[in-house]
Every structure is written in structure tokens, then in C-alpha cells.
Amino acid sequence: MKRKLPKRFLFFAALFMMGIHASFAQTDRPADEAKGLQVNARAPDFSAKDTNDSTFVLSEALKDGPIVMIFYRGQWCPYCNRHLSNLQDSLEMITGKGARVIAISPEPQEKAGVMKEKTGATFTLLHDEDYHIEEAYDVTFRSKLRGYLPVPATYIINKEGVIVWRHFDPDYHERSTVSDILKHLP
């Protein structure tokens, strides 16, 4: 014999579930809500550890020339692997224009080491601990499957610390091209 649940129980259970759904909805931030910093904005300074446990400081690096800064999701992402491999393949053309390439991910340093092996990257790979850099550049969103991630974005920052070009697209399939980067380097 089936037992009927009291209506009061069902009412409170429904309220409880709506509360849970509302709390999840407040913590999710879809990729299209991240807007990224705009061209002509001052690039926020930051420091982060690279794969060798050395500290990279943006303001110090800019003294040597422009920075091509890439936000990537992680070594698990085939689109990120292909993008960074393409950058590595054309790195001499970028550095030939006096620029330095850095790539930033929320993954820990050891995972950046895996990315370095997968792509052959000789440029700087940085760990964005606690998402400070991503948040400063407004590229962070919450993925239901992977937690907080950056929208894959590319910024060119001139020696004065100003963003002169960006590629920003919430569609993770779309990435900056080397030819676009070369065209927009100061």
C-alpha cells in the first residue's frame, strides 16, 4: 500500500528545493556575463608564479616591451592546447616585434608544467592563484562542470600599461590568431 506524504511536507520540500536552486543560480556566472577589460583601459598590475616558481610582475615585464597576455582554461582543454601550440610555432615572429608572450590559467603550477610539455611552450605560463588576475581583467565565469574558468581571451598591453588590442569571445572555440596579434602589436 502506497503511503501519501502530507501536503505540508511537500510544501516545505518544494520551498527547500527552490532555495537550493536560488542559491546555485546566484553563484553561477555564465561566460557571456564576463565582459573583459576594453581597449584603452589601463591593464591592472599583478604578480604570479610561473612553472619554475619564479615570480612574474607585469609592471616589471612591461619595461622591456609589450606583453601578449593569453587567458586559457587549462591543460585538459584541446582548444587551449592547440592555441598555445600555434603561438609557440610563431613565437619568433611575435618576439621579433619586441613583445613577450605570457599565458595565464587558474590551474596549479604542476598542471602548467603539463601544458608546457603538451605544447612545447617556451613562453611564460602563470598560475592565477585564487583567480585574482582573471577577476581584475573581468574574464572569470563559473562553469557547472569545472568551477571557475577564464573566458579564453588575448590582450596586447603596450609598454605604458594600456590595453591596445583584445580578442574576447565567450565561445571557447574562438581564439585569437597569430596574424591578428602580429597586426596589432605596437
Long-range contacts (C-beta under 8 A, 24 or more apart in sequence): 27-142, 28-142, 28-144, 29-140, 29-141, 29-142, 30-141, 30-142, 30-170, 31-141, 31-143, 31-151, 31-170, 31-172, 32-170, 33-141, 34-138, 34-139, 34-140, 34-141, 34-150, 34-151, 34-170, 35-138, 35-168, 36-137, 36-138, 36-139, 36-151, 36-153, 36-166, 36-168, 37-137, 37-138, 37-155, 37-163, 37-166, 38-163, 38-166, 39-163, 39-164, 39-165, 39-166, 40-162, 40-163, 40-164, 41-162, 41-163, 42-161, 42-162, 42-163, 43-69, 43-137, 43-155, 43-157, 43-161, 43-162, 43-163, 44-133, 44-136, 44-137, 45-161, 46-132, 46-133, 46-136, 48-104, 48-126, 48-127, 48-128, 48-129, 48-133, 49-109, 49-126, 49-127, 49-129, 50-109, 50-112, 50-124, 50-125, 50-126, 50-127, 51-109, 51-112, 51-113, 51-116, 51-125, 53-109, 56-102, 56-124, 56-126, 58-157, 58-161, 59-161, 61-100, 61-102, 62-157, 62-158, 62-159, 62-160, 62-161, 63-159, 64-100, 65-98, 65-99, 65-100, 65-159, 66-97, 66-98, 66-99, 66-100, 66-156, 66-157, 66-158, 66-159, 66-164, 66-185, 66-186, 67-99, 67-100, 67-101, 67-102, 67-155, 67-156, 67-157, 68-94, 68-99, 68-100, 68-101, 68-102, 68-154, 68-155, 68-156, 68-181, 68-185, 69-102, 69-103, 69-104, 69-154, 69-155, 69-156, 69-157, 70-101, 70-102, 70-103, 70-104, 70-152, 70-153, 70-154, 70-176, 71-103, 71-104, 71-105, 71-134, 71-137, 71-139, 71-150, 71-151, 71-152, 71-153, 71-154, 72-103, 72-104, 72-105, 72-115, 72-150, 72-152, 73-105, 73-146, 73-149, 73-150, 73-152, 73-172, 74-105, 74-106, 74-107, 74-111, 74-115, 74-146, 74-149, 75-105, 75-107, 75-111, 75-112, 75-114, 75-115, 75-118, 77-172, 79-152, 79-172, 79-173, 79-175, 80-105, 80-115, 80-152, 81-115, 81-118, 81-119, 82-175, 83-152, 83-175, 83-176, 84-115, 84-119, 84-121, 85-118, 85-119, 85-120, 86-177, 86-178, 87-121, 87-123, 87-178, 88-119, 88-120, 88-121, 88-122, 88-123, 89-178, 90-178, 90-182, 91-122, 91-123, 93-178, 93-182, 94-178, 94-181, 94-182, 94-185, 97-182, 97-185, 98-185, 99-156, 99-185, 100-124, 102-126, 104-128, 104-133, 104-134, 104-150, 105-150, 106-131, 106-134, 106-148, 106-149, 106-150, 139-168, 141-170, 154-181, 156-181, 156-184, 156-185, 156-186, 158-186, 159-186
